[in-house]
């Protein structure tokens, strides 16, 4: 099985309150060699090495990137119908984004739209960056400042995801790429474009995070 699609979750933890925020997207691990794919913990470790720096830049300084979790199979998600697999890589490093200022609600964040070659809802996806909890990152009440640190960090993360990443294990090259998972037709498609929205998004679910 040369390709495996993984649901990837970046777990952020506010250090003073233990409040959780997740950023979730789909990544494919491709390997042409019939020797097979990597296990979940190895995939999580690879993604942590690749993404941790840009992921930490999206979060405010009072938040840690706690871990990278991966999951596939079972009744939902990439690999639907396959045996369930999971893995994680502990990070526990402080984020490097702007300091939280002005009491911006945790639900206010930046949304990234992901497009594939299929021009329909099934070919589009999205994910949400962690909240900056900093009013200083806004251009106005409804838009992010595109020349400010938060928006720049989210764009760098999204562009890095779209570019993909190669790793080598035991002389075998594995390629990681961003995908869009469609629950409607139980498949994933290769991402062709990412668009970091300037409009402010508001996630009510983050207001009730533990």
C-alpha positions as CSV (number, residue, x, y, z in Angstrom):
1,X,0.0,0.0,0.0
2,X,2.2,2.9,-1.3
3,X,-0.1,5.8,-0.1
4,X,-1.6,6.5,3.3
5,X,-3.7,9.5,4.2
6,X,-3.5,10.8,7.8
7,X,-5.7,13.1,9.8
8,X,-3.1,15.4,11.4
9,X,-3.8,17.4,14.5
10,X,-1.6,20.1,16.0
11,X,-2.5,20.4,19.7
12,X,-1.9,23.8,21.3
13,X,-2.2,24.3,25.1
14,X,-2.5,27.6,26.9
15,X,0.1,27.3,29.7
16,X,-1.8,29.2,32.4
17,X,-5.2,27.6,31.9
18,X,-4.6,24.3,30.1
19,X,-7.1,25.4,27.5
20,X,-6.8,23.3,24.3
21,X,-6.9,24.4,20.6
22,X,-6.5,22.1,17.7
23,X,-5.5,22.7,14.1
24,X,-6.4,19.8,11.9
25,X,-5.8,18.9,8.2
26,X,-5.1,15.9,6.0
27,X,-1.6,14.8,4.8
28,X,-0.7,11.9,2.5
29,X,2.4,9.8,3.0
30,X,3.5,8.5,-0.4
31,X,6.3,5.9,-1.0
32,X,6.9,4.2,-4.3
33,X,8.9,1.3,-2.9
34,X,6.9,-1.8,-2.1
35,X,8.7,-2.1,1.2
36,X,5.7,-0.3,2.7
37,X,4.7,2.7,4.7
38,X,5.7,4.2,8.0
39,X,3.9,3.6,11.3
40,X,1.9,6.3,13.0
41,X,4.6,7.4,15.5
42,X,7.2,7.8,12.8
43,X,4.8,9.8,10.6
44,X,4.0,12.1,13.6
45,X,7.7,12.5,14.3
46,X,8.4,13.4,10.7
47,X,5.6,16.0,10.6
48,X,6.8,17.4,13.9
49,X,10.3,17.9,12.5
50,X,8.9,19.5,9.4
51,X,6.1,21.7,10.8
52,X,6.9,22.6,14.4
53,X,8.8,25.8,13.8
54,X,6.2,27.4,11.5
55,X,3.4,25.9,13.6
56,X,4.8,27.5,16.8
57,X,5.1,30.9,15.0
58,X,1.3,31.0,14.6
59,X,0.6,30.7,18.4
60,X,0.9,33.5,21.0
61,X,3.7,33.3,23.6
62,X,1.5,32.1,26.4
63,X,0.7,28.9,24.4
64,X,2.7,25.7,23.8
65,X,2.6,23.4,20.8
66,X,2.0,20.3,22.9
67,X,2.1,17.5,20.4
68,X,1.4,16.3,16.8
69,X,-1.2,13.6,16.6
70,X,-2.0,11.5,13.5
71,X,-4.9,9.1,12.9
72,X,-6.4,7.1,10.1
73,X,-8.9,4.4,9.4
74,X,-12.0,3.3,11.2
75,X,-15.5,4.8,10.6
76,X,-14.2,8.3,9.9
77,X,-11.4,10.2,8.3
78,X,-8.6,9.4,5.8
79,X,-8.3,5.6,5.3
80,X,-12.0,5.2,6.2
81,X,-12.8,1.5,6.4
82,X,-9.2,0.5,7.0
83,X,-7.9,-0.7,10.4
84,X,-7.4,2.2,12.8
85,X,-3.9,3.5,13.2
86,X,-2.6,6.4,15.3
87,X,0.6,8.0,16.5
88,X,1.9,11.1,18.2
89,X,5.0,13.1,18.7
90,X,5.4,15.2,21.9
91,X,6.7,18.7,21.3
92,X,6.0,20.8,24.4
93,X,7.7,24.0,23.2
94,X,6.5,27.5,23.6
95,X,5.0,29.3,20.6
96,X,6.9,32.2,19.1
97,X,4.1,34.4,17.8
98,X,3.0,37.8,19.1
99,X,2.2,38.2,22.8
100,X,-1.5,38.2,23.6
101,X,-2.9,41.7,24.0
102,X,-6.2,43.4,24.2
103,X,-8.3,40.4,25.2
104,X,-9.2,39.1,21.7
105,X,-11.6,36.1,22.3
106,X,-10.1,32.6,21.8
107,X,-12.7,31.9,19.0
108,X,-11.3,34.6,16.8
109,X,-8.8,33.1,14.4
110,X,-7.5,32.9,10.8
111,X,-9.1,30.4,8.3
112,X,-7.1,28.7,5.5
113,X,-9.1,27.5,2.5
114,X,-7.6,24.5,0.6
115,X,-8.4,23.9,-3.1
116,X,-8.0,20.8,-5.3
117,X,-8.5,20.4,-9.1
118,X,-12.2,19.4,-8.5
119,X,-14.3,22.6,-8.7
120,X,-17.0,21.6,-6.3
121,X,-17.5,21.5,-2.5
122,X,-16.1,18.0,-2.4
123,X,-12.8,19.4,-3.8
124,X,-12.5,22.1,-1.2
125,X,-11.4,22.0,2.4
126,X,-10.2,24.3,5.2
127,X,-8.4,24.5,8.5
128,X,-8.1,27.1,11.2
129,X,-4.9,28.5,12.8
130,X,-4.7,28.9,16.5
131,X,-6.1,32.1,17.9
132,X,-3.5,34.9,18.4
133,X,-5.7,36.4,21.2
134,X,-4.1,39.7,20.2
135,X,-6.0,42.7,18.9
136,X,-2.8,44.2,17.6
137,X,-2.9,41.6,14.8
138,X,-6.1,43.1,13.3
139,X,-6.2,45.6,10.6
140,X,-9.8,46.5,11.6
141,X,-12.6,44.7,13.4
142,X,-13.2,42.2,10.5
143,X,-9.8,41.7,8.9
144,X,-6.3,40.6,9.8
145,X,-3.4,42.8,9.1
146,X,-1.6,41.1,6.2
147,X,1.7,42.8,7.0
148,X,1.6,41.8,10.7
149,X,3.2,38.8,12.3
150,X,0.2,36.5,12.8
151,X,-1.1,36.6,9.2
152,X,2.5,36.3,7.9
153,X,3.0,33.2,10.1
154,X,-0.2,31.5,9.1
155,X,0.6,32.1,5.4
156,X,4.1,30.7,5.9
157,X,2.7,27.6,7.5
158,X,0.1,27.1,4.8
159,X,2.5,27.7,2.0
160,X,4.9,25.2,3.6
161,X,2.2,22.6,3.8
162,X,1.3,23.0,0.2
163,X,4.9,22.7,-0.9
164,X,5.2,19.2,0.6
165,X,8.2,17.6,2.3
166,X,10.5,14.6,1.6
167,X,12.1,12.4,4.3
168,X,14.3,9.3,3.9
169,X,14.0,6.2,6.1
170,X,16.3,3.2,5.5
171,X,17.3,4.7,2.1
172,X,13.6,4.9,1.0
173,X,12.2,8.4,0.2
174,X,8.8,9.2,1.6
175,X,6.8,12.3,0.4
176,X,4.3,14.1,2.5
177,X,1.7,16.3,0.8
178,X,-1.4,18.3,1.8
179,X,-4.7,16.7,0.8
180,X,-8.4,17.5,1.1
181,X,-10.6,14.7,2.6
182,X,-14.1,14.5,1.4
183,X,-16.5,12.7,3.7
184,X,-19.2,12.8,1.0
185,X,-17.3,10.4,-1.4
186,X,-14.8,9.0,1.1
187,X,-11.7,10.0,-0.7
188,X,-8.9,12.5,-0.6
189,X,-7.6,14.8,-3.3
190,X,-4.3,16.5,-3.8
191,X,-4.2,20.2,-2.7
192,X,-3.4,22.6,-5.5
193,X,-3.8,25.9,-3.8
194,X,-4.1,27.4,-0.3
195,X,-5.8,30.8,0.4
196,X,-5.2,32.4,3.8
197,X,-8.3,34.4,4.4
198,X,-8.0,38.0,5.5
199,X,-11.5,38.0,6.9
200,X,-11.7,37.1,10.6
201,X,-13.2,33.7,11.5
202,X,-15.0,32.9,14.7
203,X,-15.1,29.4,16.1
204,X,-17.6,29.0,18.8
205,X,-16.3,25.6,19.7
206,X,-13.0,27.2,20.9
207,X,-14.9,29.2,23.5
208,X,-15.9,26.0,25.3
209,X,-12.5,24.3,25.0
210,X,-11.4,22.6,28.3
